[in-house]
Each structure stands twice: as C-alpha cells, then as structure tokens.
Amino acid sequence: MKRSILLSMALASTMLLASCASSSTTSSTSPAPAGTEQASAPTYAVFAEDDIAIRGADPVAYFTAGEYTPGSAEFTHEWERATWQFASAENRDLFAANPEDYAPQYGGFCAYAVSQGNTAPIEPTAWEIVDGKLYLNFNDKIQKRWAKDIPGYIAKADQNWPSVLAN
C-alpha cells in the first residue's frame, strides 16, 4: 500500500510538472450533511501521506510564526481522519479548538491544481495566507504561477471544490 502511494505521488508530480494534471492522493472523507450527499465526490478530504496531513507541516505556525515549520510526532491532533502535527503543544491546542481557522483550503491539496480542476500534492514551503486563509501549492514554480492571479485562481478553485475529488 505505501509503495503504491509513493508511486502515485511520483506519477502525480511528473504529470503536474508536464501539464499541472494530477492523480489522486491519499485522502479521507467525512459524511456530507443530510440531504447534501454527492454520489461521485466526497465533501471533504485532506491531503495526507501515511495518514499525516500536509506532509507534517504545522498549520498553525504559518499564521503565528509566518513561516513553514515542521510539526513533530510529539504534538499531534486527529482531525478529518488524518493526523496533524505541530511544533508545540500550544499550536496543537489552538488547532484543536478551531481547526477550520488553521487548516489549509481545499484540504491541503495544491490550490493551483484545484483551480485547474485537479488535485495534486503540495510542498509545504510553497504557501500563502490570503484573507486569513492558508493556501498550499505543489512547489515554488506553481506558487509563482498561482501568485499571478490569486483572486482568479481562488474563485476557480472554490467552484471546483470538492467535485475535483471525483477526478
């Protein structure tokens, strides 16, 4: 299973570099509210590898330290069927109290890829906070492309989410 995830990630990386297309990555879903179920797409998913969300980055640190900070297996919180890691107990507790305030948009999948109708993995150093929300991207090159029209790409990604999970 882990080998297939790594192979899928390598294939997705290659495809994204060529055309910003992607394959599905490990994700988890929560049931939709009653009456809003979609047959083909889960309502929420988290980009996770081996059940670790957003490659172990501390999502709170983007807001409090203003930089990518690796999390630690010492400070974790389970949310949306993924393990989130934090650099400190304080950051873990902030997240646990209000995960939606700190979790990246689009479940931590690449914001640019979602705007293009796909999902793709992320590099936690390719990030930006816009209007109090965290957005992650595939790499620095894609981050620069996304930065050329952030409002436009966010609008497109918002329209595509979560239906891109069915692709």
N, C-alpha and C positions, 0 to 999 in steps of 0.2 A: 504494500500500500504506500509506504513512504517513498519507495523508488518511483512509483507511478506519479506521485505528486511532484517529485523533483523533475521527472521527465516532462510532465505537463508544464511546469514552471519554465523550464528551459525552452520548450517549444513556444510558449506564450511570449517569452522575451524575444525570441528570434522573430516571431511574427509581428510583434509590436514595433520593433525596430524597422522592419521592412514596410509595414503599412498601417501601423497602430491598430492592428487587429489583435485579438487575443483568444485564449482558450479559457475555459472555466478553471477556477482555482478552488481550493478547499474553502468551503463556506458553510455557514449554518443558518437556519431559518427559525423564525418564530411564527406561530399561527397568526393569521390575519384576524382582525376583529370580526365578529359575527356579521355576515351579510356582505363582506368585502373581499371574500376569497377570490384569488385568481388561479385558474386551473394551471396555467403554464409557468408562472413566476412566483417565487416566494416573496413575501412583503419586505423582508429584511434579511440581510446576510452580512457577515463580517469577513473581511479578507484575513484568513488565518492559515498558517502552515504548522502542522503538527499541533493544532488547537491553540497556538499562540497568535494573538491578534497583532496586526500591523508590524510584524517582524520584531516584536518585543520592545518597540518604542514606547516610551512613557507619554501617553497622550496629554496628560495634564502639563507636563514640562513645556510643551510648545507654547502654552498660554502663560505659565508662571516664570519660566526661565527665558522664553523667547528663542529657544533653540531645540534641535533634536537632542534627546537624552535617552540613552538606552535604559530600559527597565531592568529589573532584577527578579529572578525566581523567588527571592525572599519576600517580595511585596507583590502579591497578585490579587486579582478580583475576577470572579466568573461573571460574565455578562453576555447575553445573546449567544450562549453555547460556545463561548471562546474564553480563553484565559488572557487577561490583560495584565501586563507587567508594568511596574512603577519603580522609580528611583528611590522612593521613600514611602514610609507608612502614611505620611501626611498627604502625598499625592494620591495614594490608593484610596484614602478615606474621602478626599474631595471627589474623586471619580465615583466611588460607590454611592455617595449621597445624591449625585446628579450626573449620571453617565451621559445623557444626551447633551449636556453642556460641553463635554470634553471629547466625546467620540468623534472621529472624523466623518465627514459627509460620505455618502454612498458606501457605508460600511468599511471605509478604508481602502476601497479599490481606487485605482487611478482615476482622478477626476476628469482628465482629458479623455481617456478611453471611454468613460461613461458618456461624455458629451458626444462621442462618435458612435454610440450605440453598442459598445462592447464593455467587457470588464478586462482588467489587466492588473497584475501585481504592482506593488509600489516599492520605491526606495525611500525609507523614512527620512532621508536628508533632503528630499525634494518635496517641500511643503510650503504652505502659506495660510495665514489666517485672514479671512475676508469677512467683514461684518460679523465678527465674533464666532465664526465657524472655521473649523480646520479642514483643509483640503490637502490630500496627498497625491503625488504623481509618480509615474513609472521611473523616471530618472531626471537628471538636470536638463537634458536636451528637451524632453517633453515638457518639463516645467517652464522652460523659456517659451516654448510654443504656446502653452496654455496662458502664460502671462500677457501675450499679445492682445487677448480679448477675454479677460476673466469674466466680465458680466455676461457676455455672449455664451461662453462655454458653460458657465454655471446654469444659465437658463436652459440650454440644450440638455445638460446632464439632469437637471431637475425634471424635465419632460420625459427623459429616458428611464429614470429610476423609478421603480425597481424592475421594470419589464426587461431590462438588459440581462437580468439574471437567468432568463429562459434561453438566451442565445448560446 
